[in-house]
Amino acid sequence: MSIPKPYVEMKEQQPALVGAYEQFGEACAQAGPLDAKAIALVKLGISIGAGLEGAAHSHTRKALAAGWTAEHLRHAAIIAAPTIGFPAMMRARGWIEDVVAKG
């Protein structure tokens, strides 16, 4: 999985800050019963709902790496439509396709 260049640069420039951020994320993941696969899908859904393109790209990659298929992720976008609206769902589906198309 490719890590975006800005994140790598920030980690090089501010290792303590990024390390603390990564530890916080790990602590959140370990705070409950969800497994890594479920967490990946939930985080994609949150990214979609929040309208965060970079996060949606990242969490699409992570969800694929966790074992979800492209069809699962497309469905995750589609089921967001009644909550976030059809145009926002289409935008989010496009973000998923950006990653899926790169293979």
Buried (B, 14 or more C-beta within 10 A) or exposed (E): EEEEEEEEEBBEEEEEEBEEEEEEEEEEBEEEEEEEBEBBBBBBBEBBBEEBBEBBBBBBBBBBEBEBEBEEBBEBBBEBBEEBEEEBBEBBBEBBBEBBEEE
